Amino acid sequence: MKENKKQDAETVSAKPARLVDLIDYQEGSVVSRTIVDKETGTVTLFAFDEGQGLSEHTAPFDALVYTLDGAVEVIISGKKFPLKTGEMIIMPANKPHALKATKRFKMLLTMIR
């Protein structure tokens, strides 16, 4: 699996690309595509169909969510934050968080270790 991630990252390396075009929606699903996977952090694209989400969890590092398309509700420590295209939020390390697509949405998730 690691090799596939490396090959995928190489397909977008050193050439211009529109992030929003690098991942497609899939009905009733959450789709992800790793762009960078290093010891120091990851950059991953996600596409969520409307109503799909990620259940509450924690991460040991801060994570930046940048909304590329659509709308999402991000919940951090029980507080709701609605985001739309062009907006971002940082989910602090070790704080419970969850996401739910209020419309189809795409995001870029950046986690630095």
C-alpha positions in Angstrom: 0.0 0.0 0.0 2.9 2.4 0.7 4.1 2.0 -2.8 0.7 2.9 -4.3 0.7 6.1 -2.1 4.2 7.0 -3.3 3.2 6.4 -7.0 0.1 8.5 -6.6 2.1 11.3 -5.1 4.6 11.1 -7.9 1.8 11.6 -10.5 1.2 15.1 -9.2 4.7 16.0 -8.3 6.5 18.9 -10.0 3.5 19.9 -12.2 0.7 22.4 -11.8 -2.7 20.9 -10.7 -6.0 22.2 -9.4 -6.6 20.4 -6.1 -10.3 20.3 -6.5 -9.9 18.4 -9.8 -7.6 15.7 -8.3 -10.5 13.8 -6.6 -14.0 12.9 -7.6 -17.2 12.4 -5.6 -18.6 9.0 -5.3 -22.3 8.5 -4.4 -22.9 7.6 -0.7 -19.1 7.5 0.0 -16.1 9.3 1.4 -13.1 9.1 -1.0 -9.5 10.0 -0.1 -6.3 10.5 -2.0 -2.9 11.0 -0.4 -0.8 13.7 -2.0 2.1 13.8 0.4 3.0 11.0 2.9 6.2 11.7 4.8 7.4 11.1 8.4 6.9 14.8 9.1 3.3 14.9 7.9 0.6 14.1 5.4 -1.5 16.0 2.9 -4.7 14.2 1.9 -7.6 15.2 -0.4 -11.1 14.0 0.6 -14.4 14.0 -1.3 -17.6 13.5 0.8 -21.0 12.8 -0.6 -23.8 14.8 1.1 -24.6 13.4 4.6 -21.3 11.4 4.8 -18.8 12.2 7.5 -16.1 11.0 9.8 -17.1 10.0 13.3 -15.7 11.6 16.4 -12.0 10.8 17.0 -8.8 12.4 18.2 -5.4 12.9 16.5 -2.0 13.4 18.2 -1.2 16.4 15.9 -2.9 19.6 14.8 -4.8 19.2 11.5 -5.7 21.9 9.1 -8.9 21.5 7.1 -9.3 23.6 3.9 -12.7 23.4 2.2 -12.1 23.2 -1.6 -15.8 22.8 -2.6 -19.2 22.5 -0.9 -20.1 22.7 2.7 -19.3 20.8 5.9 -20.0 21.0 9.6 -16.8 20.5 11.7 -17.4 19.6 15.4 -14.5 20.2 17.8 -14.9 19.4 21.4 -18.7 19.5 21.0 -18.7 23.0 19.3 -20.1 23.2 15.7 -18.3 25.2 13.0 -20.0 25.4 9.6 -17.5 25.9 6.7 -18.0 26.5 3.0 -15.8 26.7 0.0 -12.6 28.7 0.6 -12.7 28.5 4.4 -10.4 26.6 6.8 -10.1 25.5 10.4 -7.5 24.0 12.5 -8.5 21.0 14.6 -6.2 21.0 17.6 -4.2 17.9 18.6 -5.9 15.6 21.2 -9.3 17.4 21.0 -12.2 15.2 19.8 -13.5 16.2 16.4 -15.8 15.0 13.7 -17.0 16.1 10.2 -20.3 15.9 8.4 -21.0 17.0 4.8 -24.0 19.3 4.8 -23.6 19.4 1.0 -21.2 17.4 -1.1 -17.8 18.8 -0.2 -14.1 18.4 -0.9 -11.3 19.2 1.5 -7.6 19.3 1.8 -6.4 17.9 5.1 -2.8 18.8 6.2 -1.3 17.2 9.3 2.2 18.1 10.4 3.9 15.8 12.9 
